[in-house]
Amino acid sequence: MSEKHADGSAMEEIKLREEYIKLGQALKAAGLVDSGLDAKYEITDGKVKVNGAVEIQRGKKLHDGDLVEYNGEQIKIVK
């Protein structure tokens, strides 16, 4: 599901099935990367932010309310 921002960009929402989703899985689930390997490289290269801070751990656990930013896209984690 996507929401539109005032600037016209979309925000993806990922609905949690468990208590958390890992960062690499979230990027793949949102369709922002093609594979887990792509996610690993993008994350370890410092191209992904979680709640406004660069995150380099692809296994970072994301919970309800977390906001991921990558390549001009945003993903909101919701319960």
C-alpha positions as CSV (number, residue, x, y, z in Angstrom):
1,M,0.0,0.0,0.0
2,S,1.4,3.4,-0.9
3,E,0.7,6.9,0.5
4,K,1.5,10.1,-1.4
5,H,3.7,12.8,0.2
6,A,3.1,16.5,-0.5
7,D,6.0,16.4,-3.0
8,G,4.4,13.5,-4.9
9,S,6.8,10.8,-3.8
10,A,5.3,7.6,-2.5
11,M,5.7,5.9,0.9
12,E,5.5,2.2,1.0
13,E,4.0,0.5,4.1
14,I,5.1,-2.9,5.2
15,K,2.8,-4.7,7.5
16,L,4.5,-6.8,10.1
17,R,3.5,-10.5,10.4
18,E,5.9,-11.0,13.3
19,E,7.3,-8.7,15.9
20,Y,9.9,-7.3,13.5
21,I,11.3,-7.6,10.0
22,K,15.0,-7.4,9.1
23,L,16.2,-4.4,7.1
24,G,17.3,-6.5,4.1
25,Q,14.0,-8.3,4.0
26,A,12.1,-5.0,4.2
27,L,13.9,-3.6,1.2
28,K,13.2,-6.7,-0.8
29,A,9.5,-6.9,0.3
30,A,9.0,-3.3,-0.8
31,G,10.5,-4.1,-4.2
32,L,13.4,-1.6,-3.8
33,V,16.0,-4.3,-4.4
34,D,15.9,-7.5,-6.5
35,S,17.6,-9.8,-4.1
36,G,19.0,-10.2,-0.6
37,L,22.5,-9.9,-2.0
38,D,21.6,-6.5,-3.6
39,A,20.1,-5.4,-0.2
40,K,23.4,-6.4,1.5
41,Y,25.5,-4.3,-0.8
42,E,23.2,-1.3,-0.6
43,I,23.1,-1.4,3.1
44,T,26.8,-2.0,3.8
45,D,27.6,0.8,1.3
46,G,25.8,3.2,3.7
47,K,22.9,4.0,1.2
48,V,20.1,3.1,3.6
49,K,18.8,5.1,6.6
50,V,16.6,3.9,9.4
51,N,14.8,6.6,11.4
52,G,17.1,9.3,9.8
53,A,20.4,7.5,10.6
54,V,22.6,5.6,8.2
55,E,22.3,1.8,9.0
56,I,24.9,-0.7,7.8
57,Q,23.5,-3.9,9.4
58,R,21.2,-5.7,7.1
59,G,20.0,-7.8,10.0
60,K,18.8,-4.7,11.9
61,K,15.4,-5.5,13.3
62,L,12.7,-3.0,12.3
63,H,9.6,-2.6,14.4
64,D,6.2,-0.8,14.2
65,G,6.8,2.9,13.5
66,D,10.3,2.6,12.0
67,L,11.0,4.6,8.8
68,V,13.4,3.3,6.2
69,E,14.8,5.6,3.5
70,Y,16.6,4.4,0.4
71,N,17.2,5.9,-3.1
72,G,14.6,8.6,-2.6
73,E,11.9,6.1,-1.4
74,Q,10.5,5.7,2.1
75,I,9.2,2.5,3.8
76,K,7.1,2.8,6.9
77,I,6.9,-0.3,9.1
78,V,3.4,-0.8,10.6
79,K,1.9,-3.5,12.8
